[in-house]
Amino acid sequence: MPTFALITFGCQMNHHDSDRIGEVLSASGFERVSEPETADVVLLNTCSVREKAEQKLRSEVGRLGVLKRRRPDLTVAVAGCVAQQEGDALLKRMPQIDVLVGPDNIPELPTLVRNAQGGAPPTARAEFDLEAPSFLSARPAGAAGEGTCVKSKGKEKKA
């Protein structure tokens, strides 16, 4: 079973999104571990509003880059507002990152991570759907889940 570690920098919404990320990955067969050094996937969830969150991200990605040189199979993913705002530019500045995902794309994370583990090039998915936002949906993309409630446009609906 693949493992993941989750590091959160920033605001309360980031902590909420980290809970959703953990749920999505766990539901897709990933096991959470507490130490990034032992994980197959390290995910950094960061905020662009809180002071120094982006600096903490740069520092942590640099540290993970050292670990990745020793363990080339390590997958580094970044989520949150910084991922949303920076997109592909962040991938260009930080080549250690394999997956970048915005808050609205959290359900896609398991597929993106598996693609990266299979050798796909670094990928950024940071698109916010203004017509039908799904950022509160924690169900992984493509997962079965009849009867699951998700919120969209402020209204609950059956998925």
Secondary structure as UniProt FT lines:
FT   STRAND          3..8
FT   HELIX           12..27
FT   TURN            28..29
FT   STRAND          31..32
FT   HELIX           36..38
FT   STRAND          41..46
FT   TURN            51..52
FT   HELIX           53..70
FT   TURN            72..73
FT   STRAND          75..80
FT   HELIX           81..86
FT   HELIX           88..93
FT   TURN            95..96
FT   STRAND          99..101
FT   HELIX           103..108
FT   HELIX           109..117
FT   TURN            118..119
FT   STRAND          123..125
FT   TURN            135..136
FT   TURN            141..142
FT   TURN            146..147
FT   STRAND          149..152
FT   TURN            153..154
FT   STRAND          155..158
//
